[in-house]
């Protein structure tokens, strides 16, 4: 997403900027949105649905790419280029540059609503899991994930509500927050070392069959080797 944004900012032709914006919406957005859902499924031990998420993402990318090829101004009307700057921010001078002056169409609002639905779905999966396993999940992990994954949707709300004009897309800037939050979750929050993720990853890679029981001798988890040994499905309890 950010690499495409850099290319869009670097070019000075209206059609190239519009092409870059469409590439972000056709490829970067669906990959990010569906990957967030896939992460929530993996984190909550629901990997059996990830294949369907990947198929939905592939169909989305192909469909929107074809739609933008047929109608380049599907999501917004381009009014040409507009000059911005120079600006001084925190002592740094940004020289004059050009941005794509555009007006959002109703189709953009529908597309944006689709993104919010996917973000809400991912958040619901994580929150539901957190509530059920609140004794085992580190609060720092969930807090960092909430901030990281919540920053882009929150920024998009500023764009759609008109708080920030389309020329200054706050969604691009929000990924700085996402990067910092996820880095904290991985390196300081030990995202892949604490239970439940760390324990499950360890159990899955073991060659010996492992079956986990609770205090009432009910099976709560098992690794692929154990399920193969007993001839049972992954969702067996």
Protein Blocks (a to p, Z undefined) as FASTA:
>chain_A
ZZmmmmmmmpccfklmmmmmmmmmmmmmmmmmmmmmmmmmmmnopaklmmmmmmmmmmmm
mmmmmmmmmmmmlmbccebjadedjddeehiacdddddddddddfklmmmmmmmmmmmmm
mmmmmmmmmmmmmmmpcfklmmmmmmmmmmmmmmmmmmmnomacfklcfklmmmmmmmmm
mmmmmmmnommlmcfklmmmmmmmpmbdcddddfkopafbdcfklmmmnopafkbZZ
